[in-house]
Each structure stands twice: as structure tokens, then as C-alpha cells.
């Protein structure tokens, strides 16, 4: 995904809705905006803006039930710095059970993920 974000975004759009993929292919400015605003840096900016807004808003304003306070680094494989071996093995087992039987499982298996 990080190697070719444009292709990944188009694949995800096509998976979600063929019309969305076509729209992005026909409107290069919209596609470039999706690419730009999908970056880790842009996600961090949005969170900082929301924090600033919330700190200035009236206490009676409704709040989201889930407040995300951080964005990961966006580094492939960074999970290794947070999960120990046992946690990693448990996650892989659960993911394998969940995805087995789906088309994506065979693709990931061919890449050596499972």
C-alpha cells in the first residue's frame, strides 16, 4: 500500500463501490486529494485541529463517544515494536481464522503473510 498508494486507493474504492473507483479515475484532482489527505501527516493535522476546537468549545457541546488521541507512525512493520512474540502469534492465528476461506486469504498466502 505504501509503495503504490494511488493503485491501493483505487483498489479500495473499487471494492467499496465501482462508481467510486470510476469517479476517482475520471477526476484526477479528487484522487490527488484522497491521496494527500490519507497521509499520516494529514491525519495528525486533523486530530490537532479537532483537539484545539474541542478545547475552545462549550462544555455542553456533544462529544464523540470515541476520541482518538494519536496516529501511528505509518511505518510498515512498526507493530514489532509494540507486540511481543506471543501477542504476534495470537494475532496471526486470529487473522488466519478470520480470513481463511476469503479470496484475500489466498492472495496474502501467496505473499507469505500466512
Rosetta constraint file for C-alpha pairs under 8 A:
AtomPair CA 1 CA 5 HARMONIC 5.26 0.50
AtomPair CA 1 CA 7 HARMONIC 7.97 0.50
AtomPair CA 1 CA 8 HARMONIC 5.52 0.50
AtomPair CA 4 CA 8 HARMONIC 6.34 0.50
AtomPair CA 5 CA 9 HARMONIC 6.01 0.50
AtomPair CA 5 CA 35 HARMONIC 7.00 0.50
AtomPair CA 6 CA 10 HARMONIC 6.28 0.50
AtomPair CA 6 CA 31 HARMONIC 7.87 0.50
AtomPair CA 6 CA 35 HARMONIC 6.65 0.50
AtomPair CA 7 CA 11 HARMONIC 6.13 0.50
AtomPair CA 8 CA 12 HARMONIC 6.16 0.50
AtomPair CA 9 CA 13 HARMONIC 6.03 0.50
AtomPair CA 9 CA 35 HARMONIC 7.51 0.50
AtomPair CA 10 CA 14 HARMONIC 6.04 0.50
AtomPair CA 10 CA 21 HARMONIC 5.70 0.50
AtomPair CA 10 CA 24 HARMONIC 7.35 0.50
AtomPair CA 10 CA 25 HARMONIC 7.88 0.50
AtomPair CA 11 CA 15 HARMONIC 6.14 0.50
AtomPair CA 11 CA 21 HARMONIC 7.57 0.50
AtomPair CA 12 CA 16 HARMONIC 6.18 0.50
AtomPair CA 13 CA 17 HARMONIC 5.94 0.50
AtomPair CA 13 CA 18 HARMONIC 7.00 0.50
AtomPair CA 13 CA 20 HARMONIC 5.66 0.50
AtomPair CA 13 CA 21 HARMONIC 4.85 0.50
AtomPair CA 14 CA 18 HARMONIC 4.64 0.50
AtomPair CA 14 CA 19 HARMONIC 7.52 0.50
AtomPair CA 14 CA 20 HARMONIC 6.58 0.50
AtomPair CA 14 CA 21 HARMONIC 4.75 0.50
AtomPair CA 14 CA 22 HARMONIC 7.90 0.50
AtomPair CA 16 CA 20 HARMONIC 7.53 0.50
AtomPair CA 17 CA 21 HARMONIC 6.64 0.50
AtomPair CA 18 CA 22 HARMONIC 6.29 0.50
AtomPair CA 19 CA 23 HARMONIC 6.03 0.50
AtomPair CA 20 CA 24 HARMONIC 6.25 0.50
AtomPair CA 21 CA 25 HARMONIC 6.22 0.50
AtomPair CA 22 CA 26 HARMONIC 6.10 0.50
AtomPair CA 23 CA 27 HARMONIC 6.02 0.50
AtomPair CA 24 CA 28 HARMONIC 6.41 0.50
AtomPair CA 24 CA 30 HARMONIC 6.20 0.50
AtomPair CA 24 CA 31 HARMONIC 5.12 0.50
AtomPair CA 25 CA 31 HARMONIC 7.22 0.50
AtomPair CA 27 CA 31 HARMONIC 6.44 0.50
AtomPair CA 28 CA 32 HARMONIC 6.07 0.50
AtomPair CA 29 CA 33 HARMONIC 6.23 0.50
AtomPair CA 30 CA 34 HARMONIC 6.29 0.50
AtomPair CA 31 CA 35 HARMONIC 6.27 0.50
AtomPair CA 32 CA 36 HARMONIC 6.04 0.50
AtomPair CA 33 CA 37 HARMONIC 5.93 0.50
AtomPair CA 34 CA 38 HARMONIC 5.94 0.50
AtomPair CA 35 CA 39 HARMONIC 6.91 0.50
AtomPair CA 36 CA 42 HARMONIC 7.35 0.50
AtomPair CA 37 CA 42 HARMONIC 5.44 0.50
AtomPair CA 37 CA 43 HARMONIC 7.04 0.50
AtomPair CA 38 CA 42 HARMONIC 6.75 0.50
AtomPair CA 38 CA 43 HARMONIC 6.95 0.50
AtomPair CA 39 CA 43 HARMONIC 6.40 0.50
AtomPair CA 40 CA 44 HARMONIC 6.26 0.50
AtomPair CA 40 CA 71 HARMONIC 7.01 0.50
AtomPair CA 40 CA 72 HARMONIC 7.55 0.50
AtomPair CA 40 CA 73 HARMONIC 6.99 0.50
AtomPair CA 40 CA 74 HARMONIC 6.03 0.50
AtomPair CA 41 CA 45 HARMONIC 6.41 0.50
AtomPair CA 42 CA 46 HARMONIC 6.34 0.50
AtomPair CA 43 CA 47 HARMONIC 6.38 0.50
AtomPair CA 43 CA 71 HARMONIC 6.98 0.50
AtomPair CA 44 CA 48 HARMONIC 6.24 0.50
AtomPair CA 44 CA 70 HARMONIC 7.37 0.50
AtomPair CA 44 CA 71 HARMONIC 6.14 0.50
AtomPair CA 45 CA 49 HARMONIC 6.18 0.50
AtomPair CA 46 CA 50 HARMONIC 6.14 0.50
AtomPair CA 47 CA 51 HARMONIC 6.11 0.50
AtomPair CA 47 CA 68 HARMONIC 7.78 0.50
AtomPair CA 47 CA 69 HARMONIC 7.13 0.50
AtomPair CA 47 CA 70 HARMONIC 7.58 0.50
AtomPair CA 48 CA 52 HARMONIC 6.20 0.50
AtomPair CA 49 CA 53 HARMONIC 6.13 0.50
AtomPair CA 50 CA 54 HARMONIC 6.00 0.50
AtomPair CA 51 CA 55 HARMONIC 6.09 0.50
AtomPair CA 52 CA 56 HARMONIC 6.55 0.50
AtomPair CA 53 CA 57 HARMONIC 6.17 0.50
AtomPair CA 57 CA 61 HARMONIC 6.89 0.50
AtomPair CA 73 CA 78 HARMONIC 7.77 0.50
AtomPair CA 74 CA 78 HARMONIC 7.87 0.50
AtomPair CA 78 CA 82 HARMONIC 7.50 0.50
AtomPair CA 79 CA 83 HARMONIC 6.11 0.50
AtomPair CA 80 CA 84 HARMONIC 7.19 0.50
AtomPair CA 83 CA 87 HARMONIC 5.61 0.50
AtomPair CA 83 CA 88 HARMONIC 5.87 0.50
AtomPair CA 84 CA 88 HARMONIC 6.13 0.50
AtomPair CA 85 CA 89 HARMONIC 6.17 0.50
AtomPair CA 86 CA 90 HARMONIC 6.23 0.50
AtomPair CA 87 CA 91 HARMONIC 6.15 0.50
AtomPair CA 88 CA 92 HARMONIC 6.15 0.50
AtomPair CA 89 CA 93 HARMONIC 6.13 0.50
AtomPair CA 90 CA 94 HARMONIC 6.24 0.50
AtomPair CA 91 CA 95 HARMONIC 6.05 0.50
AtomPair CA 92 CA 96 HARMONIC 5.98 0.50
AtomPair CA 92 CA 114 HARMONIC 7.82 0.50
AtomPair CA 93 CA 97 HARMONIC 6.23 0.50
AtomPair CA 94 CA 98 HARMONIC 6.11 0.50
AtomPair CA 95 CA 99 HARMONIC 6.00 0.50
AtomPair CA 96 CA 100 HARMONIC 5.66 0.50
AtomPair CA 96 CA 105 HARMONIC 7.72 0.50
AtomPair CA 96 CA 114 HARMONIC 6.84 0.50
AtomPair CA 99 CA 104 HARMONIC 7.19 0.50
AtomPair CA 99 CA 105 HARMONIC 5.49 0.50
AtomPair CA 100 CA 105 HARMONIC 5.57 0.50
AtomPair CA 101 CA 105 HARMONIC 6.73 0.50
AtomPair CA 102 CA 106 HARMONIC 7.34 0.50
AtomPair CA 103 CA 107 HARMONIC 6.74 0.50
AtomPair CA 104 CA 108 HARMONIC 6.10 0.50
AtomPair CA 105 CA 109 HARMONIC 5.92 0.50
AtomPair CA 105 CA 114 HARMONIC 7.86 0.50
AtomPair CA 106 CA 110 HARMONIC 6.16 0.50
AtomPair CA 107 CA 111 HARMONIC 6.58 0.50
AtomPair CA 108 CA 112 HARMONIC 6.42 0.50
AtomPair CA 108 CA 113 HARMONIC 5.29 0.50
AtomPair CA 108 CA 114 HARMONIC 6.48 0.50
AtomPair CA 109 CA 113 HARMONIC 5.40 0.50
AtomPair CA 109 CA 114 HARMONIC 4.76 0.50
